[in-house]
Amino acid sequence: MSAPSVAPLTLRLGTRRSALATTQSTWVADLLRARGHVVELVEIITEGDTSTASLASIGGTGVFAAALRRALLSGEVDLAVHSLKDLPTTPEPGLVVAAVPVREDPRDVLVSSGGRTLGELGEGAVIGTGSPRRVAQLAALGLGLSFKDIRGNVDTRVGLVRDGALDGVVLARAGLARLGRLADVAEAIDPLQMLPAPGQGALAVECRADDRATLGAVAPLDDPDTRACVTAERAVLAALEAGCSAPVGALAEIVEGEDGLELSLRAFVGAVDGSFDLRRSLVGGVDDGEALGRRLAAVLLEDGADLLRGPEDRPPARPVPAGTGPASAVTDALTPDPAEATGPVPLAAPDRHPEHDSTERAL
Ligand SMILES: NCc1[nH]cc(CCC(=O)O)c1CC(=O)O
């Protein structure tokens, strides 16, 4: 046990009750315990855990974070552990991300029947995912895959492949790694084919901005490299959310440049029917993630991501593109249909409603 640089504290850590949330919270609790603190886990039940309605209809993945944030603000708990990719980019007044611990491998993985890879699955194979980001990038591969919107925890989703209900599911590798289930993985999907959600594989430890004692205890858990990367990725998302409601992937990596370490940032924006996909990348300073992310978002918008803007982002007089080119296909793909808000829908259908789907939407 390393000596704590701050006085040992007794900390209440708020956690959701899913296996993944509990595993992540226990991992953070153990890091704090190793520094001499006493940590008690407090279970917080969120609407996202109890409701079987589609996530979009209950407010998107923000519902998971919201209940934990309420518990923090009310003083019920002192810290909360979030999957960073589920944490809204808008800061919560009174709260801060006190640490971003070292990240797991951020890639997405395929779990498939017979352990087949994406290339081996082929035409007509049905992939389960509730994530428009994953659908958009899989559709863009042009493999003839089809998609089924699914929800549920890791066990439920992997179970759908085991039962033969689906040919494959795509999940975050990090979740499987934390649950000790990497043996189920058929293929780690190359980021050249699928960029992860901004922040995927990283955790955020949040606490009250004025709670100096907890801040001091949690600060040593921060991994500056991870923080630099996720700052850049989340800046892309935040900047795109202002002008585009399309699926977004982003991945930053620290690479060896000519003059030392650099931040290499890649991002994806696309349409769920595969009719439009855009990837761009930039390299910048390691301490410059925020600006780099915003610049990359500007490049994406400039190069066509603004065509993916939802009607709510669009100026009222904006003419609907005529013809049957990619632009009109994209517009059609983004026409909201409230009737699609509940129940499984074929994500490849042109009337899929992607609003609020710029990051992860499924469990
Ligand atoms: N969207 C839900 C979610 N939030 C975090 C993870 C996995 C762990 C992580 O990415 O940090 C998952 C599951 C998944 O996408 O497969």
The ligand as an SDF file (V2000), in Angstrom:
LIG
                    3D

 16 16  0  0  0  0  0  0  0  0999 V2000
  -23.0750    2.3430  -24.0630 N   0  0  0  0  0  0  0  0  0  0  0  0
  -22.9840    1.6180  -22.8630 C   0  0  0  0  0  0  0  0  0  0  0  0
  -21.5960    1.3770  -22.4420 C   0  0  0  0  0  0  0  0  0  0  0  0
  -20.9690    2.3150  -21.7420 N   0  0  0  0  0  0  0  0  0  0  0  0
  -19.7060    1.8680  -21.5170 C   0  0  0  0  0  0  0  0  0  0  0  0
  -19.5680    0.6260  -22.1040 C   0  0  0  0  0  0  0  0  0  0  0  0
  -18.3620   -0.2000  -22.1250 C   0  0  0  0  0  0  0  0  0  0  0  0
  -17.1560    0.3240  -21.4170 C   0  0  0  0  0  0  0  0  0  0  0  0
  -16.5730    1.5830  -22.0050 C   0  0  0  0  0  0  0  0  0  0  0  0
  -16.7090    1.8800  -23.1970 O   0  0  0  0  0  0  0  0  0  0  0  0
  -15.9300    2.2930  -21.2390 O   0  0  0  0  0  0  0  0  0  0  0  0
  -20.7610    0.2850  -22.6710 C   0  0  0  0  0  0  0  0  0  0  0  0
  -21.0820   -0.9760  -23.3490 C   0  0  0  0  0  0  0  0  0  0  0  0
  -20.7730   -1.0320  -24.8160 C   0  0  0  0  0  0  0  0  0  0  0  0
  -20.8000   -0.0160  -25.5150 O   0  0  0  0  0  0  0  0  0  0  0  0
  -20.5290   -2.1310  -25.3250 O   0  0  0  0  0  0  0  0  0  0  0  0
  1  2  1  0
  2  3  1  0
  3  4  1  0
  3 12  2  0
  4  5  1  0
  5  6  2  0
  6  7  1  0
  6 12  1  0
  7  8  1  0
  8  9  1  0
  9 10  2  0
  9 11  1  0
 12 13  1  0
 13 14  1  0
 14 15  2  0
 14 16  1  0
M  END
$$$$
